[in-house]
Amino acid sequence: MTEAFVAEFTKVRGKAGLLGKIAAASLGAPEGCVREVIYPAAGGEKTLKDLVAEMKATNAAFARSEREVFKSSYSNHYRAGLMKLLEVLDFRSSNDKHKPVIARFFTAPF
């Protein structure tokens, strides 16, 4: 699976310059066909396909790592707050079956 990903993923160099060339070509011939105007400015259809593949891969990786960072950050934050909240709450039950559970888990300090 990794080999297939690496085989289809080619890093495109000079993306900023490439974008400038594409923008200039499209402004120079706004009525022109994409294949005749944009592809030559970008260095061919393969370059554009590689660019799209790279952007998809890097954006997916970034989104995944961003989710992991935010998730771990917030889970630790809320866990600390939850412990403080549990310390101030008073748990009680009028059901005799639940009293031993509450006595065991909610009367000892956290």
Residue pairs with C-beta under 8 A, 6 or more apart in sequence:
5 57
8 53
9 53
9 54
9 57
10 50
10 53
10 54
11 50
11 54
12 18
12 47
12 50
12 51
12 54
15 51
18 42
18 43
18 47
18 51
21 41
21 42
22 38
22 41
22 42
24 41
25 37
25 38
25 40
25 41
26 37
26 38
26 41
28 37
29 36
29 37
35 45
38 48
39 45
39 48
42 48
42 51
83 110
86 106
86 110
87 109
87 110
91 102
91 106
92 102
93 99
93 102
